Amino acid sequence: MINSVFQFFIPAHYYNDPEELRQAKFSISVYLITGISLFIYVGFGDLLGSPVIGYANLIQAIMNVLISFLFRANVPLRTCVLMYSTSGTIYLTFIAYLGGGLMAPSAFGLILTPIYNLLLTNSWRSGLVWFGIIIAIVCGMAYYESYYGSLVVNFDSLHKYQHGFLSMVGIFINLFVLILVFEYQKNLAFKKLKKINDELHATQAQLIQKEKLASLGELTAGIAHEIQNPLNFVNNFSELSVDLAKDLIEEIKRPVLDIEYIDELLTDLTQNQEKINHHGKRASSIVKGMLEHSRTSTGEKELTDMNVLCEEYLRLSYHGMRAKDKSFQTDFKTEFEINLPKISVVPQDIGRVLLNLFNNSFYAVNQRAIEIGHALSQPSSKYKPAVIVSTKKRGNFIEIIVRDNGTGMSESIQAKIFQPFFTTKPTGEGTGLGLSLSYEIITKGHSGVLDVESIVGEGTTFIIKLPYI
């Protein structure tokens, strides 16, 4: 029923903006409720022995309903509020005049005008303007009474008390209904905002997961290449171990044992098994890293060696780029501080940040090589692409610096580089979420700093500062 009333009086274009719709619903509610209450009060004029009051109530009730229809006819909201405030002030002043001036109960109702105006317009300035107008009217009434005596009083004692009682009841009912309507609309708006906020959080979670899957896809090729190295070692050393075991069996079967040779065979077998074990663990750690990267972060921090983490993801990023572009070649090196203390971080989250920065650096050097017309596979090229990753302990922070001599960025791009969905890559090559998520992980998730310094045509430096406690 209420929604049907709103749909009848509120123009369609208000439904495009939730805040405008809320204001429109509140305004219509006030116009109609005060209009209906005044229609009810029309008969009280005869009861009080003053038909003029009844006519004043009727005129104001019609005016309120008329304003509702004008609003329906697309008269601006502020114009309707101005008409409502003006007519209401005139009505209350007239009723106060009939009821005895400043001491009439209706005079107290004048304070409703700036309150209504403030809530209807959602503007403190407008409310203060009307508060000033009401003060001016009250001062005018006080001035008139001081020189000419009390204003017109058309009631005997009984009717005067009746008028006072009914006026105060009307004022409090209107104020109570106003508060109820305002609270209802505010709660309704809050519920809608909460729903929208929940939907945004859900969408954000989905986008983050998609970004994780996208980066996982880039990791896959690098992991396939990286995991092949330890597997090759495992295969080679296991084959050697088989041959050594056969030699050992033959030597044991001889009548006269060569103890030194047997010791040598056993030593070689032991070393081979140690190497197999080492490279097997290396392959296992690569797979574990891939699984950690793909799963949703638990948010639990662990003491982590940043040198190891940086080297791990740098190699994976490089091999991932090589898998996508066989001609891709670049120098990359590490400048790690020795004995860098471990820090408490979420490894998969920091790994995701590092992978993103490394991918961007490799992409930048590749793009610069293409732009200057040199194939990266040509060793004679004057341009030597390079990505350098360094770590340092500075005061209470561990600093990770990722430098490249790629295309670089202008100041305008640097100002927007951490904004969601902003990307300098061609359509289909970047989501625009990688750096914004990285920024959020570093600043919000780890209370750190992620900064960028860049010069067009010279290169870019990303600086991560993570607190060391």
C-alpha positions, 0 to 999 in steps of 0.5 A: 500500500505504502509503496503504491502511494510512493510510486504514484507521487514520486517521478520515475527519475528519482528511482535512479539514485538511492539517496534522491529516492530516500529524500523523495519518499520522506518528503511525500510522507511528510506532505501527506501525513501533515495534510491528513492530520490537518484534514482531521483538525478541520472540524475542531474549528466549530468545536472551539467556536472559531470556524476561521481555524477550521478554514485555516486547517482546511486550506493548509491541508489542501495546500499540502496535498497540492504540493504532493501533486506538484511534486508528482508533476516534476516540480523540483524537490527543493521548490516543493520544500520551499512551498511547504515551509512557506505555507506552513509558517504562514499557517502557524503564524496565523493560528498563533495570532488567533490563539493569543500571540507568543503565548499561544501553543501554535507559536511553539509549532513554528520551531517545526518549520526549520526542523522539517526543512532541515530533514527534507532538504538534508541541508544545514544551511537551509535549516539555519535560514528558516531558523532565522526566519522564525526568529524574525517572525517571533521578534516581530510578534514580540514587538507588536505585542509590546506596543499594541498589546496582546494579539486577537484572542477569540476564545473564552476560558474553556475554548482557550484551554481546549485550543491549547490542548489540541494544538499541543497534541497536534504539534507532538503528533506531527513531531512524533510521526516525523521522527518515525518516518525519518527513522524508517527511511533512514533504516531502509536506506541503511539496509539498502546500503548494507546490502550493496556493501555486502554485494561489493564485498562479495564481488571484491572477493570474486575479483581477488580470487580471479586475480589469484587464478590469473597470476596462478596461470602465469606461474604454471609455465614457470613452475613447469620449467622450474620443477624440471630442474630438480627432477632432472637431478633426481633422475640423473643421480638415481641412474648413477646410484643404480650403476654404483649399486651394481658395481658394489654388488659385483665387488662384494661377490669377489673372493677378495674384497677391495675395502677401499673401493667398497668405501668409495662406492658407498661414499658415492652412493651416500652423496647421490642419495643426499643430492636426490633427497635435496632436489626432491625436497626442492621439487616438493617446495615448488609444488607447495608454493604453487598450492599456497599461491592458489588457495585463499589466504588464512591471514596467519603470519609466519616467520619468513626468510624474505631472501628465499621468498624473493628468489623463489618468485623471481625465478618462477616469474622469469621462467613464466615469461620465458614459457610465454615468449621463447625469444624473451631474454633478460638479465636478472640478479639479486643483491640480498643482504646477508643474514637478513632477519626473518619477519612475520608475514603471510607468505602467500600474500607477499609472494603474490605481491612479489610475483606481480612486481616481477612480472611487471618489471619483466614486461616493462623491459620486454616492451622497451626492447620491442619499442627500440626495435631490438630483439632480446635474442640479439646479444649485440643489442645496445640495450641490455634489459635487466631486473635487479632485486635487492633486500636491506634492513633499514631501522625497523623495516625490511626493504625490498627493492625491485628495479628495472630499466624498462619503459618507465612511467610518467608522473600522471600514470604513477599517480594512478598506478595503484588504483583498481582496474587501472592498467597500462597494458593492452586490453586482454593482457592485464586486469588492472587489479594486480598492483591495487591488490598488492598495495592493499596487501602491503599497506593494510594487511602488513602495515607496510609501505609500497612506493614507486619511482619511475622515469619515462624511458629509463626504468621503474623502481618499486619499493616495499617496506615491511615492519620488522619487530 
